[in-house]
Amino acid sequence: MDRWSIQEVYGMHNMPGIPAGEFAIRPGSLLAASDGIVIDITGKGGHASRPHQCIDPVLVGSHIVTALHSIVSRSVDPLQSGVISICMFTQARR
């Protein structure tokens, strides 16, 4: 970029809903990237009559999702964009 004194870069990406032959632009970032994380939660089994003696991994996971979703609403300037989506829970096979 510095070698050839490039001042601006434009990128285009097709997107559903934009008619053929047209494109949309805006300053700054437009599209997002995705990534993955793995969080292992180890619970402790028990009985429904004694929930105070158990560690429910689904409840723990739900609290983690709620906390992660609050990152954008409490840590990112409202005039900036950001998204965190937790889209899947899976049970590890042991």
C-alpha positions in Angstrom: 0.0 0.0 0.0 2.8 2.4 0.9 5.0 1.4 -2.0 2.5 2.6 -4.6 0.8 5.3 -2.5 -2.6 3.5 -2.5 -5.1 5.8 -0.8 -8.3 3.7 -1.0 -9.4 0.1 -1.5 -12.8 -1.0 -2.7 -14.2 -4.5 -2.4 -17.5 -5.8 -3.8 -19.4 -8.9 -2.7 -22.6 -10.3 -4.1 -25.4 -10.4 -1.7 -29.0 -11.7 -1.8 -31.6 -8.9 -2.3 -29.4 -6.7 -4.4 -30.6 -6.7 -8.1 -28.2 -8.0 -10.7 -26.0 -5.2 -12.1 -26.2 -3.1 -8.9 -24.0 -3.0 -5.8 -24.1 -1.3 -2.4 -21.2 0.5 -0.8 -20.6 2.3 2.5 -17.5 3.6 4.3 -15.8 1.2 6.7 -16.4 -2.5 7.2 -19.5 -4.0 5.7 -19.5 -7.8 6.1 -18.5 -9.9 9.0 -16.3 -13.0 9.4 -17.1 -16.0 11.5 -15.1 -18.0 13.9 -15.6 -20.8 16.3 -15.0 -21.4 20.0 -15.2 -24.5 22.2 -16.0 -24.1 25.8 -16.0 -27.4 27.8 -18.4 -27.4 30.8 -18.3 -30.3 33.2 -21.4 -30.8 35.3 -22.3 -33.0 38.2 -25.2 -35.4 37.9 -27.8 -35.8 40.5 -31.5 -36.0 41.0 -34.3 -33.5 40.5 -35.3 -33.8 44.1 -31.9 -32.5 45.2 -30.9 -29.8 42.6 -28.7 -28.1 45.2 -26.3 -31.1 45.0 -26.0 -31.0 41.2 -24.2 -28.9 38.7 -26.4 -28.5 35.7 -24.2 -27.9 32.6 -27.1 -26.6 30.6 -27.8 -23.9 33.1 -24.1 -23.0 33.3 -23.9 -22.8 29.5 -27.0 -20.6 29.4 -25.3 -18.1 31.7 -22.2 -18.2 29.5 -24.3 -17.4 26.4 -26.1 -14.5 28.2 -22.8 -13.1 29.3 -21.2 -13.4 25.8 -24.2 -11.7 24.2 -23.9 -8.8 26.6 -20.3 -8.0 25.4 -21.5 -6.1 22.4 -24.3 -4.2 24.2 -22.0 -3.1 27.0 -18.5 -2.9 25.5 -19.0 -1.6 21.9 -19.8 2.0 21.0 -23.5 2.1 19.9 -22.4 3.9 16.7 -20.1 0.9 15.8 -21.3 -2.5 14.8 -20.7 -5.8 16.4 -22.3 -9.2 16.7 -21.7 -12.2 18.9 -24.0 -15.2 18.2 -23.8 -18.5 20.0 -25.5 -20.8 17.6 -25.0 -24.3 18.9 -24.7 -26.4 22.0 -23.4 -30.0 21.6 -22.9 -32.7 24.1 -19.4 -34.2 24.1 -19.3 -37.9 23.7 -17.0 -39.5 26.3 
